[in-house]
């Protein structure tokens, strides 16, 4: 095939494999690496040290596939239903995680299908499919491929799809014609996405301080969520969609044809109190193949406790008391913090836990909660309290 014919053919095959849109970008040095360097040096990556470790690899896609000439950039829509109301004792899950399986598995299957089709025509072609795990600035190359512009919330946007889509790529040593022009910015003077963020995660347009982002706090962070950011987490159990929910370009975004992205009834929203009854094996059995597996059991229960502290309901207190004695310090600490937003009935169990607790972070959480409870007597410190400080 001639290059133009090859381009048209690959696009047709990508759509036939179920992708929503497709464009081609040249394998050039990523201009955004200077912004990445500045972003990392500002500390906006939080604890995601793997980004710093792979910083040099982001400069050119040859770090992902040696000899790469072209990047076939792909999108897959995932918008389904509007989010349901969140009753007491429940938490919101980001739309991307509503389905019964991990989106990586769905996209990887389609990438394999697309690459197998290409290899039928070009047996010697070098190909590699990636979904947001390789050191590749996907949004920059998607922009070069004409698939959209990078919005002020740092997500890729385009007019017909908004931003409710996943990005993927097939890197190849085939020289595919680049016919698209990079998309122009259509955010204008709108700042809705910046204004809605409850944790002030955008220091300026097009810049995200991930260390303050609710998605980072509830998924990537393995430590206790910083005290000053917990109220901003609100009802978000996993991830956050606020900056996309308010974007005008998302008002008419298409509904995904992928049925596995439709929300499972138990995830839109998610009942939180029952999570505290799950041990490691039960948690694995329920969430192993879903996006909720990434934070692991301790992260999910930490998040559940934070939401139950932000939205206190009497029915949740037994679950938090169970969390107060969990095997994981991360869960005990978050549960202790949440109980500080309940009634004085929490004083006694908090005090009793303080007298047996040996983790310094949990001790601090308990003492903070005791100080927050109205009319709560100061607990008597155990004899070895100095050793615990």
C-alpha positions as CSV (number, residue, x, y, z in Angstrom):
1,X,0.0,0.0,0.0
2,X,1.0,3.6,-0.5
3,X,1.3,5.7,2.7
4,X,-2.1,7.3,2.2
5,X,-3.8,4.0,1.5
6,X,-2.0,2.5,4.6
7,X,-3.3,5.4,6.8
8,X,-6.9,5.0,5.6
9,X,-6.7,1.2,6.0
10,X,-5.3,1.3,9.5
11,X,-8.0,3.8,10.5
12,X,-10.7,1.6,9.1
13,X,-9.3,-1.4,11.0
14,X,-9.1,0.6,14.2
15,X,-12.7,1.6,14.0
16,X,-13.7,-2.0,13.1
17,X,-11.9,-3.1,16.3
18,X,-14.2,-0.8,18.3
19,X,-12.2,2.3,18.9
20,X,-14.1,5.6,18.8
21,X,-11.6,7.7,16.8
22,X,-8.1,7.3,15.4
23,X,-5.3,9.6,14.2
24,X,-1.6,9.3,13.4
25,X,1.3,11.2,14.9
26,X,4.9,11.2,13.9
27,X,7.5,9.6,16.2
28,X,9.2,12.9,17.1
29,X,10.7,14.2,20.3
30,X,8.0,15.2,22.7
31,X,7.9,19.0,23.0
32,X,6.1,18.6,26.3
33,X,9.1,17.1,28.1
34,X,10.2,20.6,29.2
35,X,6.8,21.0,30.9
36,X,7.1,17.6,32.4
37,X,10.5,18.5,33.8
38,X,9.2,21.7,35.4
39,X,6.1,19.8,36.7
40,X,8.3,17.2,38.4
41,X,10.6,19.8,39.9
42,X,7.6,21.6,41.4
43,X,6.7,18.5,43.3
44,X,3.4,18.1,41.7
45,X,3.9,14.4,41.2
46,X,3.5,13.7,44.9
47,X,4.7,10.2,45.7
48,X,4.6,8.9,42.1
49,X,8.3,8.5,42.0
50,X,8.1,6.2,39.0
51,X,7.6,9.3,36.9
52,X,10.9,10.8,38.0
53,X,12.6,7.5,37.5
54,X,11.4,7.3,33.9
55,X,11.8,11.0,33.1
56,X,14.3,10.6,30.3
57,X,12.2,7.9,28.7
58,X,9.4,10.4,28.0
59,X,11.5,12.4,25.6
60,X,11.0,10.1,22.6
61,X,8.8,7.2,21.9
62,X,11.8,5.1,20.8
63,X,12.1,4.3,24.6
64,X,8.8,2.4,24.1
65,X,9.5,0.8,20.7
66,X,13.0,0.9,19.1
67,X,12.8,2.1,15.5
68,X,9.3,3.6,15.9
69,X,8.3,5.9,13.0
70,X,4.6,6.4,13.7
71,X,2.1,6.4,16.6
72,X,-1.5,5.4,15.8
73,X,-3.4,7.2,18.5
74,X,-6.8,5.8,19.6
75,X,-9.7,6.8,21.8
76,X,-12.5,4.7,23.3
77,X,-15.5,6.4,24.7
78,X,-16.6,5.4,28.2
79,X,-19.5,7.8,29.1
80,X,-22.6,5.8,30.0
81,X,-25.3,6.9,32.5
82,X,-25.5,10.0,34.7
83,X,-24.2,9.3,38.2
84,X,-26.9,8.2,40.6
85,X,-27.7,10.1,43.8
86,X,-25.4,9.2,46.7
87,X,-27.4,8.2,49.8
88,X,-25.9,8.2,53.3
89,X,-23.4,5.5,53.9
90,X,-22.4,5.4,50.2
91,X,-19.6,6.9,48.2
92,X,-19.1,8.0,44.6
93,X,-16.9,6.1,42.2
94,X,-15.4,7.7,39.1
95,X,-17.3,6.8,35.9
96,X,-14.3,5.0,34.4
97,X,-14.4,2.4,37.2
98,X,-18.1,1.7,37.1
99,X,-17.9,-1.5,35.1
100,X,-17.2,-5.1,36.2
101,X,-13.8,-5.2,34.6
102,X,-10.7,-3.1,34.3
103,X,-10.7,-0.9,31.2
104,X,-7.0,-1.8,30.6
105,X,-8.1,-5.4,29.8
106,X,-10.8,-4.3,27.4
107,X,-8.5,-1.9,25.5
108,X,-5.6,-4.4,25.5
109,X,-7.8,-7.0,23.8
110,X,-8.7,-4.5,21.1
111,X,-5.1,-3.5,20.6
112,X,-4.1,-7.1,20.1
113,X,-6.9,-7.5,17.6
114,X,-5.7,-4.4,15.7
115,X,-2.1,-5.4,15.7
116,X,-2.9,-8.9,14.6
117,X,-4.8,-7.4,11.6
118,X,-1.9,-5.2,10.7
119,X,0.6,-8.1,10.9
120,X,-1.5,-10.1,8.5
121,X,-0.7,-7.4,5.9
122,X,2.8,-6.6,7.2
123,X,4.3,-9.7,8.9
124,X,7.6,-8.0,9.6
125,X,6.1,-4.9,11.1
126,X,7.3,-3.9,14.6
127,X,4.2,-3.1,16.8
128,X,3.6,-2.3,20.4
129,X,0.2,-1.4,21.9
130,X,0.1,0.7,25.2
131,X,-2.6,1.9,27.5
132,X,-1.3,4.6,30.0
133,X,1.4,2.5,31.5
134,X,4.4,3.1,29.2
135,X,6.6,6.3,29.4
136,X,4.7,8.0,26.7
137,X,3.0,11.5,26.7
138,X,-0.2,10.2,25.2
139,X,-2.1,13.4,25.3
140,X,0.6,15.3,23.4
141,X,0.8,12.7,20.7
142,X,-3.0,12.5,20.5
143,X,-3.0,16.3,20.0
144,X,-0.4,15.9,17.2
145,X,-2.7,13.3,15.7
146,X,-5.5,15.7,15.5
147,X,-7.7,14.0,18.2
148,X,-8.1,17.1,20.4
149,X,-6.5,19.8,22.5
150,X,-5.3,19.6,26.0
151,X,-7.9,21.4,28.2
152,X,-7.3,23.6,31.2
153,X,-8.0,20.5,33.4
154,X,-5.0,18.8,31.6
155,X,-7.2,16.2,29.9
156,X,-7.6,15.8,26.2
157,X,-10.8,17.4,24.8
158,X,-12.4,17.5,21.4
159,X,-15.6,18.9,20.1
160,X,-17.7,15.7,19.4
161,X,-16.4,13.6,22.3
162,X,-15.6,16.0,25.1
163,X,-13.2,14.2,27.4
164,X,-15.1,11.1,28.3
165,X,-12.7,8.7,26.6
166,X,-9.6,6.6,27.2
167,X,-6.4,7.0,25.2
168,X,-4.4,4.2,23.7
169,X,-1.6,3.9,21.1
170,X,-0.1,1.5,18.7
171,X,3.6,2.3,18.0
172,X,5.0,0.9,14.8
173,X,8.0,1.1,12.6
174,X,5.7,1.4,9.6
175,X,5.7,4.9,8.1
176,X,2.1,5.9,8.2
177,X,1.1,9.2,6.7
178,X,0.3,12.0,9.1
179,X,-2.5,13.9,7.4
180,X,-4.1,15.5,10.5
181,X,-3.3,19.0,11.8
182,X,-3.0,19.4,15.6
183,X,-6.3,20.5,17.1
184,X,-6.6,24.1,18.2
185,X,-7.7,25.1,21.7
186,X,-11.4,25.8,22.2
187,X,-11.5,26.3,26.0
188,X,-11.7,30.1,25.5
189,X,-12.2,32.0,28.8
190,X,-14.0,29.2,30.5
191,X,-12.6,28.2,33.9
192,X,-15.4,25.9,35.2
193,X,-13.0,23.0,35.6
194,X,-10.6,25.1,37.6
195,X,-13.2,26.7,39.8
196,X,-15.0,23.5,40.8
197,X,-12.0,21.6,42.2
198,X,-12.6,21.4,46.0
199,X,-8.9,20.8,46.8
200,X,-7.5,23.6,44.6
201,X,-5.5,21.1,42.6
202,X,-4.9,23.5,39.7
203,X,-2.3,26.2,40.5
204,X,-2.9,27.6,37.0
205,X,-4.7,26.6,33.8
206,X,-3.2,23.5,32.2
207,X,-1.2,22.6,35.3
208,X,-2.4,19.9,37.8
209,X,-0.9,19.5,41.2
210,X,-1.5,15.8,41.4
211,X,-0.6,15.8,45.1
212,X,-3.8,17.7,45.7
213,X,-6.0,15.9,43.2
214,X,-8.8,13.7,44.6
215,X,-8.0,11.0,42.1
216,X,-4.4,10.9,43.2
217,X,-5.4,11.0,46.9
218,X,-7.9,8.1,46.6
219,X,-6.0,5.9,44.1
220,X,-2.2,6.6,43.9
221,X,-1.4,7.8,47.4
222,X,-0.5,4.9,49.7
223,X,-0.2,7.0,52.9
224,X,-2.8,8.8,55.0
225,X,-4.6,11.5,53.1
226,X,-3.3,14.9,54.3
227,X,-5.6,16.3,57.0
228,X,-6.3,19.6,55.3
229,X,-7.4,17.8,52.1
230,X,-9.8,15.3,53.6
231,X,-12.9,17.6,53.6
232,X,-12.4,18.3,49.9
233,X,-12.6,14.6,49.2
234,X,-16.3,14.9,50.0
235,X,-18.2,11.8,48.9
236,X,-15.6,10.6,46.4
237,X,-14.7,7.0,47.2
238,X,-12.5,6.4,44.2
239,X,-11.3,9.0,41.7
240,X,-13.1,12.2,40.8
241,X,-15.1,13.5,37.8
242,X,-15.8,17.0,38.9
243,X,-13.7,18.8,36.4
244,X,-15.2,16.8,33.6
245,X,-18.8,17.0,34.9
246,X,-18.8,20.8,34.6
247,X,-17.0,21.0,31.2
248,X,-19.4,22.5,28.6
249,X,-17.8,20.2,25.9
250,X,-19.0,17.2,27.8
251,X,-22.7,18.1,27.6
252,X,-23.2,16.3,24.3
253,X,-20.5,13.7,24.6
254,X,-21.6,10.4,23.0
255,X,-22.7,7.3,25.0
256,X,-20.2,4.5,24.8
257,X,-21.2,1.4,22.8
258,X,-19.0,-0.8,25.1
259,X,-21.5,-2.5,27.4
260,X,-18.9,-3.4,30.0
261,X,-18.5,0.3,30.8
262,X,-22.1,0.4,32.0
263,X,-22.3,0.9,35.8
264,X,-22.7,-2.1,38.0
265,X,-25.5,-1.3,40.4
266,X,-23.3,-1.8,43.4
267,X,-20.7,0.8,42.1
268,X,-23.0,3.7,41.2
269,X,-22.8,4.5,44.1
270,X,-20.8,2.1,46.3
271,X,-22.1,1.0,49.8
272,X,-19.3,1.7,52.2
273,X,-20.1,0.1,55.5
274,X,-20.1,-3.4,54.1
275,X,-16.5,-3.0,52.9
276,X,-15.3,-3.2,56.5
277,X,-16.5,-6.8,56.6
278,X,-14.1,-7.8,53.8
279,X,-10.9,-9.5,54.7
280,X,-8.0,-9.7,52.2
281,X,-9.4,-12.7,50.4
282,X,-12.9,-11.4,50.2
283,X,-11.7,-8.1,48.9
284,X,-9.6,-9.9,46.3
285,X,-12.6,-12.0,45.2
286,X,-14.8,-9.0,44.8
287,X,-12.5,-6.4,43.2
288,X,-9.4,-8.2,41.7
289,X,-10.4,-7.6,38.1
290,X,-11.7,-4.1,38.6
291,X,-10.0,-0.6,39.0
292,X,-10.8,-0.7,42.7
293,X,-8.0,-3.3,43.1
294,X,-5.3,-0.7,42.5
295,X,-5.5,1.1,45.9
296,X,-5.8,-2.4,47.5
297,X,-8.0,-3.2,50.5
298,X,-6.2,-0.8,52.8
299,X,-6.6,2.1,50.4
300,X,-10.2,1.5,49.7
301,X,-11.1,1.2,53.4
302,X,-9.1,4.4,54.1
303,X,-11.2,6.1,51.4
304,X,-14.4,4.7,52.8
305,X,-13.6,6.0,56.3
306,X,-12.8,9.5,54.9
307,X,-16.1,9.6,53.1
308,X,-18.0,8.4,56.2
309,X,-16.3,11.1,58.2
310,X,-17.2,13.8,55.7
311,X,-20.8,12.5,55.6
312,X,-21.5,11.2,59.1
313,X,-24.5,8.8,59.4
314,X,-25.3,6.9,62.6
315,X,-25.6,3.6,60.7
316,X,-21.9,3.8,59.7
317,X,-20.6,4.0,63.3
318,X,-20.4,0.2,63.8
319,X,-18.3,-0.2,60.6
320,X,-15.9,2.6,61.6
321,X,-15.5,1.0,65.0
322,X,-14.6,-2.2,63.2
323,X,-12.1,-0.2,61.1
324,X,-10.6,1.2,64.3
325,X,-9.4,-2.3,65.1
326,X,-8.4,-3.3,61.6
327,X,-5.0,-5.0,61.0
328,X,-3.9,-2.1,58.7
329,X,-2.7,1.1,60.5
330,X,-3.9,3.1,57.4
331,X,-7.5,1.9,58.0
332,X,-7.3,2.3,61.8
333,X,-6.1,5.9,61.4
334,X,-8.7,6.9,58.9
335,X,-11.5,5.3,60.9
336,X,-10.3,7.1,64.0
337,X,-10.4,10.4,62.1
338,X,-13.9,9.7,60.9
339,X,-15.2,8.8,64.3
340,X,-14.1,12.3,65.4
341,X,-17.0,13.6,63.3
342,X,-19.6,11.5,65.2
343,X,-21.1,11.8,68.7
344,X,-19.5,11.6,72.1
345,X,-20.3,7.8,72.0
346,X,-17.1,7.5,70.0
347,X,-15.0,8.8,72.9
348,X,-14.8,5.6,74.9
349,X,-13.8,3.3,72.0
350,X,-11.3,5.8,70.8
351,X,-9.8,6.1,74.3
352,X,-9.7,2.3,74.6
353,X,-7.9,2.0,71.2
354,X,-5.5,4.7,72.3
355,X,-4.4,2.7,75.3
356,X,-3.5,-0.3,73.1
357,X,-2.3,1.4,69.9
358,X,1.4,1.2,68.9
359,X,1.4,3.0,65.6
360,X,2.4,6.7,65.9
361,X,0.3,7.9,63.0
362,X,-2.8,6.2,64.4
363,X,-2.2,7.6,67.9
364,X,-2.0,11.0,66.4
365,X,-5.3,10.4,64.5
366,X,-7.0,9.2,67.7
367,X,-5.8,12.2,69.8
368,X,-7.0,14.6,67.0
369,X,-10.4,13.1,67.0
370,X,-10.7,13.1,70.8
371,X,-9.9,16.8,70.7
372,X,-12.6,17.4,68.1
373,X,-15.4,15.7,70.0
374,X,-17.5,18.1,72.0
375,X,-17.3,17.7,75.8
376,X,-15.0,14.8,75.5
377,X,-12.8,14.1,78.5
378,X,-9.1,13.9,77.9
379,X,-8.1,10.2,77.9
380,X,-5.6,9.0,80.4
381,X,-2.4,8.1,78.5
382,X,-1.0,4.6,79.0
383,X,2.1,4.3,81.0
384,X,4.3,3.8,78.0
385,X,2.9,6.7,76.1
386,X,6.2,8.5,75.8
387,X,7.6,5.6,73.9
388,X,4.7,5.9,71.4
389,X,5.3,9.6,70.6
